[in-house]
Every structure is written in C-alpha cells, then in structure tokens.
Amino acid sequence: MKPELLNSLKGYKLKYLANDLIAGLLVAIIALPMSIAMGIQSVPQNSAINGLQLGIITSIIGGFIISLSGGSRFQIGGPTAAFFVIICSYIANADIGLLGLQFATILAGFWLLIFALMKGGNILKFLPYPITIGFTTGVGIVLLVGQFKDFLGVNASGTGAIDKIVSCIQNISTFNLANFLIALLALVIIIIIQKVNRKIPGAFVAIIICTVVYVILNNTVKDLNIATIGSRYGNIKAQFNILDFGSISQIKWTKIIVPSFTLAALCMMESLLSAKVADGIANTTHNPNQELLGQGVANILSPIFGGLPVIGAIARTSVNIESGAKSSLAGIFHAIFIFIMYFSLMGVMKYIPLAVFASILVVVAINMANFPMFLKIFKFGVRDGIIVTVSCVLTVIFNLIYGILAGITVSLIINIANMTKKLTVKEREADGKKVYNVTGAVYFISVNKLIKIMEKKKNLDKEVIFNFASVKSIDQSSIERLKDYQNMLKGLGKTLIIINCNNIVHKRISAFSNILEYNYYDINANQKQSLLAQNNCSI
C-alpha cells in the first residue's frame, strides 16, 4: 500500500498546480462554514466547550493528513453530520466528556489502522444499499430537527429528535422574529445560489451578507437578542488546543472502548462511501485499505491538536472534483487555506449570527436525507422498503448505530431463503462470445460472485455478458454494485451486458432507469443476426 498522493503525482504537470490551488481554495471557502457549523452542532447546548475551534481544527489536521496519506485521490476530510449526534452524546456523558471523546478517537484511529492492515477496506461491499440510504436519511432528519431552535430563535432544549420537537413547540412563545428573518435570508441566499451556479460557495456568501445585515440592524435597532458566535463564545483565539496527556489518569477506559469501536466503524463506512462516490464522479479507483490507513492516522492526530473525529466528507469531496482538482494536493491546499483563514478571520467571526449556521445545516440535512431516493427504494420492493424504513426510524429514535445494526439484522433475516440457495455461474459460448449463465437469487452478498468475474475479465474480454434467464430476483444493493462496475468497465472501453431477464428482474432494474442504461433481449431465440453486436445492451 502507498498513499494515493504519490500515484496522483506521477506525470504531474506544473500547469496542474493552478487547478489544485483553485480547487483547494474553493473547497476551503465551503469547508470553513461547514466546519464551524458541524463543530457547534457536535457540542451539547449550554456547554462551555468551544465547538467552533473543534470544527475548524478537525478540518485543518484531518483534511491535511487524509489527503497526504489516504487512498482516495480527491477525498476531503473533516467533521461531518454523520458523527454529530454520537459526538454530542459522548461529550454530554459525564463518564466520557470531551477528554474521553478525544482518547476514544485516538483509539478509533488505531482500530482503523488495524482494519487497514487486515484488509478490512472491502467490508463496505457487504453493506446493503438500503441501509446506507436509511441511516443517512435518518441522520438528515435528526440534523434538520436540531436546527429548529437556532433557526426560529426559540429557547428550547432536548437531546433526541422527538424531545427537540416537543421542546420547540412548548417554547414557541420565545420565538425571535429578527433571528428567524436572518435565518430565512441565509436559507434563501444559499438555495438561490445553488440553483444559479453550484460552484459559487453559497454558505460563505450567506455568512457575509447576513453578518453585514446583523451589524447594521444591531447598530440601528436595539434589543434584537440575536445569538452570535461572540455572544455564545466570547472572544475566541485562533489556536490549537494540544491534548493534555497528563490527564490520562482521569479517563474511564471501560467507558470509551465501545465508543472507540463505534467511531471507527462509522468512519470506515462513511469515508469509504465518500471515496466510492468520488470514484463514480471522477472515474478513478480508490484503495480502500490505504484510505482506512489515512483515516486512522488522521483520527489519531486530530484530537491531539484539539480536534474531533475525522471522516471523509462526500459534499466537500464532490466540490473538490467539480472545481477541477488534479491530484491529492488540492486537499492539502484546502487544509492550508483553512489554517490561514482561521488565524486571519477570527476577529470578525464573532459577529456571525448562529442562525446562519442553522440555515447552512438545514440545506445539508435536506441534501443528506435524499427523500426522493428513500421513496424510490421503498417502491422498489417490500423487502428493501422494510430495510430502509427500519434503518431510518431507529436512527431517528435512537442513533445511527442502532439503525445500521437493525438494518443488517433485518437484511440477513429477509435473505435467509436466498442464503440457502447457492448462486451458480457457468461459462458457455454464444455467437462466438463468452456468456456467463447465472442461476439463483442475486442479492447483496451473492452479487460478489459476479463482481469477481468482472474484475477478472476487465483486462481481457471487451464485453462481460451475464445470462439472467435463471435469476429469480435481484435486490437494489446488487443493482448499485453492478452499476458501479458498469462505470468501471466503461472507463476501460468495455461493456457490461445482461440478457434474458424475467419480468420481475426487468421491472426492478427499470425502476432505476434514471441511473441505469438498460435494455434486454433474448439470445436463445435463434436470432442468427448478431444481436450482441447490434445491441450495446448495458446495465
């Protein structure tokens, strides 16, 4: 294993440096408000801990290390919404607190290093796709509910999503109109900019405009009672808060072992998912085990410098690619630019209304929830609908660990019948081409047999042809995996072809026609014309 940075610098040209610098700057401009928002959100209400510093330090240290030593060319690391609920609960726990969380994060980093050395990076392929959509939708809902308080300016409290909703309703009399208008202005600015040009950092623009509006209103109208960074945290110094190892005796180690495994597992799943998304956008291939190694190092160093757990950020990674990044240097530059902004802009950050960050997170929550895909999976079939619903509901009621574990349990129970039926693949000749006859049910575990064939044949045959005449059913996870490998083969100038689907399989694949190009035809009907040549029928 070696860092993707070294691979990305092979054949690197000087003209690419400008691309990486610009991409790094644009991502940093987007990542700074996101880091502040995630840091603030991760700290319990009325806590004296400076969430702003925690979030920014995480992006600086984590972003730098992940780009330096990770296995994905365009991965951007930092604090994300996937962690905030669990982090907040750990900090609020008297037996853990911020100090315990930091040591748990260091332990999680070592677990990730062990996972990497044990080649555990391939585990994501065994996670059913509906579970991923279920828990991300659940986290999106929890994040959205968590913004009601600061968006409305309501003096509410509560820990869980339901508690927060009830508390907001009970305290609606404390509604602050000025705070709400600032939040609404920020939300409108972000949405309009996203519609006009997604490359423009809407969150950054919203912060500037809303801060100017607040300063003007605050100097002309008294008693607005709008919460700002300064009113919550006072004068903030730009600094790194080096971990005090002398306080290690205060750690209740039995209380942080499970949290450390939890943090490591979530980091592994979310970061590898982000790397997978990046591959789909940029037509690259990441090294999952090297990525875990980079994540491990980042999570060891981030808390040492005063940061939170680090994870691959899907949105920021996507922006990095869309901004024209050419190598992993863009991620390193992004961390350096945040460092510069941290030490140069802290004096004016105190005027930023917290309502703006609530608006930023509302947009993040809605995008993360991905309700259209949630509903589409629910319509796909009863089984996948049950999995995605269970994962989502338990994530909202409890946390995403319960959502993931429940989703996996339900997936295994639902697929007991499929597990007893072995999926077989036999090779034969048809029209002078190799065809693989597939028999059995294709689901999230058995699909790996087909994936291995594609990986083996990607450097040999121009076409990989699967005959699904004897395939009774297929789940959504398998369609996603096949789609990913279709893209991989396309990048190599090759084609994935599936023939002879029955009505059930055809209907299920067609249900996702917006993400899959799909046609099918009968190769067994004595059609002597070369259908294989005439139809570039790809899934």
N, C-alpha and C positions, 0 to 999 in steps of 0.2 A: 504493500500500500504506500502511496505517496500523495501529498496534498494536490488538489486539482489546480492550485495556483501554478505549480511547476508545469503541468500539462498545458495550461492556458497560455503560458509564456513561450511555448515552443512556436517558432515562426512569428513571434510578436513583432509588429512593426511600430516605428516611432509615431506614425500618424494615428495609431490606435490610442495613444496616450490621451489625446484630447477627448476622444469618445469616453474613455473611462473616467476622466476628471469631471466631465459634464454630467455623466450618469451618476457618479458619486455625489456631486453637489445636489442634483435634483432629488435623489433618494434621501440625502441628509435633511433637506428642507422639509420633506414629507415626514421623515422619521422623527425629527425633533419634537413636533407637537404630539405625535403618536406616542413617543417615549414618555413625555410628561403625563399625558392622559392615562396611559397604562400604569405608570408609577403611582399616580394619585389614586387610581381605581383599586390598586392592589393593597392599599393601606386602609385599615379599618377607620370608620368615621370617628372623629374626635381624638385620633391618635396623634401623639407629638412627633411621630416619625415623619421625616421629610420624604414623601413619596416622589416629589419632583426630582430630587437628586438621585434617588434609587433608579428611576426610569432612565434618566439620561446616562448615568454611569453604566448601566446594563448595555445600552446601545453602543457606547464607546468601546468598552472592553470586549463584550460579546461579539459585536459586529466586526471588530478588528481580528479577533482570534479565529472566528468561524471562516472568514474569507481567507485568512492566512493558512489555516491547516485543515479545512473541511474538504469534502469530496464532491461538492456541487459547485460548478463554475460561477453561478450567479446568485447563490444563496446569500440573503441578507439576514443577519441575526439580531435579536433584540428582545425586549419584553413584548408579549402578545396577549390577546384576550383569552387564549386557551388556558392560561395559567392563573388569571387574576382571582378567580373565586377561591381556588385552593390556597393560593398565597395569602390572601386576605384572612382566611380561616386559620391558617397556621400562625400568622402574626398575632391574631386575636387570642390564640390559645396561650394561657398563662404558662403552660408547661413547655411551650416552644418559643414563641415570641420571635422577634427579628433575628436575634442572635442564633436561636435554634434553627430558624429557617436557613440562615447563611451556612451553617455547618451541614445541614441536611442537603443543601445544594452542592456543597463540596463533595459529600458522599455520593450524591447522584452523579456527579461528574466522573467519579471513579467507577461507578456501576456502568456508565456509558462506555468508558474505556475497556472494561471487561467484555461488554456486549460486542464491541468492535473487534476485539481480539478473538472472540468466539464466533465471528462471522454472523452475528445476530442481526445484521442490517437487512437481511432478506425477510424478516418476520412480517413486514407490512403487507406482503403479498397474501398472507393468510387472514388478513382482517377484512371481513365482508364490507363492501362499499356502503350498504345501507347504514351500517354502524357509524361510519365516518360522517355521512350526511346527518344522521340522527344526533350525534353528540355535538357536532359543530352548530347545528340548528338550535339545539338546547342551550349551548353556551351563548349564542347570539341573542336568544330570548332573555337569558339572565342578564347579559350585559345591557340590553335595551331597558329592561326594568330598572336596573341600577342607576340609569341616568334621569329617571323621573324627578328625583329630589333636586338635583342641581339645575335641571332644565326648567323646572317650574319655580324654583326658588322656595321650595317647601321645607319646613323644619321637620323632616321625617327621619326615621331610623329603620332598623331591621337588618337581619342577616340574610335570610333566604329570600328568593324571588317573591314568594307569596307574602312574607312578612313585610317586604318593602312596599308592595302594592297596597296592603291593608293600612300601613302606616301613612302612606301618602294620602289616602282617602280620608283617614281620621284627622289629618293635619292640613287639609286643603284650605282651611281658613287662614293659614300663614302664607298663602300664595303671594309671590312677589311679581307684580306686573312688569316692572322695569327689567328684572332678571330674565323673565320669560321672553321679553321682546329682544333682548340681547342674544339669547339662545336661538330664538327663531330667526333673527337676522343672520347669524352664523350658519344655521342649517340651510337657509335659502341660498346663501353665497356658495356653499360647498356643492349643493345639488346643481345649481346653475352652471358652475364651472365644470363639474363632471360632465354635464350634457354638452357644453361647448367644446371643451378640449381636456381630456383626462390627464394630459401631460402637465397641465398647469396645477401647481400644488394648492388646491382649494382650501385645505385646512390652514395653511400658512397665510394665505390671503385673508381668510376669515378672521384669524387672530389679529392681524394688523388693523383691519377695518374696525372690528368690534372693540379693540383696545382704544383706538382713537375716539370712537363714539362714546365709550365709557368715560374717558378722561374729560371730554367736552361736557357730557352730562353731569359728571361729578363736580365740575367747577361752576356749573350754572344752576343745577338743581340739587338741593341738599336732601339728606336722609334717604338716599336711594337704597341703601342697605344691600348692595350687590357684592357678593363674595368674590374676592380676587386671590391670586396667588399670594400677594403681600399680606392681605388680611388673614389668611389662614396660616402662612408660614413665617411671616415677618421678613426681615432682611435675610436673604439667602446668599451664602457664599459659594462660589464655584470651587469645589474641592472634591478630592477623593477621600472617602472615609475608610481608611485601612482597617481591616478586621483585627480586633484585639485577641490574639491567641492566648493571652494571659488569662482570659476569662473562660477558657475551655472547661475549667472545673465546674462552671455553672450549668453546663449542658446536661440535660437529662437524656442520655443516649438511647435509652429504651423508647423514648417518646419520638425520636426523629428517624429511627430505622425505617419504619413503614413509609413516612413521608418522603424519605430519600428515594425509595423504590418507586413511589408514585410519580415523583418529579422526573425521574429517569425514564420511566415508561412513557409519560406524556411527551417529554422532549423527543424521544425516539420516534413516536408515531407522527407528531405534528411536523417535525423537521424533515423526516423522510417524505411525508406527504407534500411539503413545500418543494422539496427537491424534485419530486416526481412531476409536480405542476410546472416547474421551471423547465424540465426536460421536454414537456409537451409544447411549451411556448417557443423555446429556443432550438428544439430538435437536437438536444445534447443527451449525454448519458452520464448520470452521476454514479459515483462509487459509494454505495450505502454504508459500507463498513468504515471507509475513510471519513465519511460525513459524521458518523457516530463518534469517531475518534476526535474530530474537531469540536463537536458539540461537548464532548467530555472535558476537553482542555478548557473550553470557554466557560463551562459551568464550575470548574474548579477556581478559575481566576476571577470571574465576575464578583462573587461575594467577598473575595479577599480585598478587592478595591472598593467595596461598599455597594455592590450591585445586587440585582435579583437573579433568579434563574433565567437562562438564555434559551432561546428557541428560534428555529427558522421561521421567518415572517413571510407568509405567502404573498400578501399585498405588496409589501416593500420589495420582495424578490421580483415580482411581476413588473413593477415600475422600473426596476434596475434594468431588466431586459428591454422593455419598451423604450427606455431612454438611450439605448444604443451601446450598452456596455459590451466590451470585447473580451474581458478577462476578469479574474478574481480581484484584480487591482481596484476595480470600481467599488467593491465592498470595503476594501481597506481605506480608500479615499473617503467613502461615506462616513466611516468612523472618525477619521481625522477632521473632516468638516464639522461634525457634531461637537468634537472636542473644542474646536476653535469657537463655535457659536456658544458653547457652554461658558467659556471663560470671557466672552466679549459681550454677551447679551443679558447676563443675569441681572444687571442693574435695571433693565426695563421690563423684565418678565413679571415683576411684582404687580404691574398694572393690568395684567391679563385677567379678564373675568373668568371664573371657573365654569360659567355657563357655556363658554365657547368650547371647552374640552368635552362637556356633556354632549354638545351638538356633533362634535367630531366622532365621539363614540357611538352616537345614535346611528350615524352613517355606517360605521364599521360593523355595528351589530346587525343592521339590516342586510348588509352585503354578506356577512358571515352566516346568517341564518339561512339564506338561499331557499326561501319558501317555495319558489317555482320548482326547483329540483326535488324538494321534500315531497310535494304533492305528486310530482311525476312518478317518483319511486312508489308512492302509496298506490297509484293507479296501475303500476306495472304488474302487481300480483299481490295476493293476500299475504304470502309468506314474507316477501320483502317489506310489505306495508307494516306487518307486525313488528319486524326487527327495527325498522327506522322509528316507529312510534315509541316502542319500549325504550330505545336508547335516548330519544329526545325527552320523553316525560321524566325518566329517572334522573337525567342530567339536570333538568329544571328543578325538580323537587329536592333532590339531594346534591349531587355533584357529578362531574363527568366521569369519575372513576366508576361510580355505580352504573352510569349509563353505558359505558363501554363493557363492563363485566356482564351486565344484564343482556346487552345485545349479543355478546359472544355466546352466552349460555342459551339464549333463545335460538340463535343460528344453529348451534350444534343439535339442539333438540329437534328443530324443524327438519334438519338434514339427516336424521338418524336413518331413515329409509334409504337415502342416497348413499350413505356411507357403507351400507351393506351390499350395494350393487357396485361392483368394480367397473371403472371406466376403462374400456379397452380401445386401443388404436392399432390398426393393421394397415400396412402399406401395400398398395397394388398399382398396376399400370392402367391408364385410360387415355386414349388418344395420344399415346406416346409421352404422357406426363405422369409423374408420381402423384397418387391420390391417397390420402390417409382416411380410412374408414373408421369413424368414431361411433362407439356403442356405449349407451348408458346415459346418466344424467350429468350435465356439465354444471358444476356449482363451484363456490369459491375455493374449495380445496382441490377437487379433481381437475380444474382447469389448468393446473400447473403441468399436467402431462402434455397438454397442447403447447404451453409456453416453452417447455423444454425442446419440443420439436422445432419451433420457430427459431429458438436461439441456436440450435444445432444447424439449421438449414439457411440461416441468414447470410452466410458467406458462400452458399452453394447454389441451390436452385433459385431461379428468377421468380418462381411462384410457389407459395405454400398453399396446398389445396386440401381442405378438410371436407369429407363427405358426412353430412349430419343426418343421413337417412334413418339411422337407428338411434338418434339422440331424442329422448322423450321430452326433456325440459332443459332450460338454461336460466340461471339467475342473473340479477343485474350486476353483481360483482364480476362475473365471468365476462359479461359484455364490456365492462370497463377495462378489464385486463386485456381482452382481445383488441379493443380499440387502441390501447397504449402500444401494443406490439404492431398493430397496423401502421401506426405513425412511425415506429422504429424502422419497419421494413420499407416504408415509403422513402424514408431518408436514405436508404441504401439502394433505391431504384428498384425495389422488389414489391411484390403484391401478396396480400393475404386473400384467399378465395374460399368461400364457404358455399357448398352446394347441397341440394336436396333437403332443405329444412321443412319440417312439418308445419302445420298451421299455427301451433302453439308457439314454437320457437320463432317462426317468421313474424308472428304478431308481436312478440316481446321485443325482438330486435327492432322492428319497425316503429315501436313506441318511442324509440330513442333516435328517430331518423334525423333529428336536428344535430346529433353529434356523430352519427354513423352514416357513411355512404353504404347503402345496402341494396343488392338485387340477388335473386336466386334463380336457378334454372335446373333442369333435370338432365344429368349427364348419362342416365341409364335408359333413355327413351329412344335409343338407336338413331339419335340425331347425328348423322355422319359428318355434317359440317362441323368444323372445329369451333364448337361453342366456347371452348376455353379461350380460343384466340379472339373470337368476336366480342365476348363479354368480359370486360375488365371488372368482373363482379367482386367487389371487395366489401368486407365488413368494416 
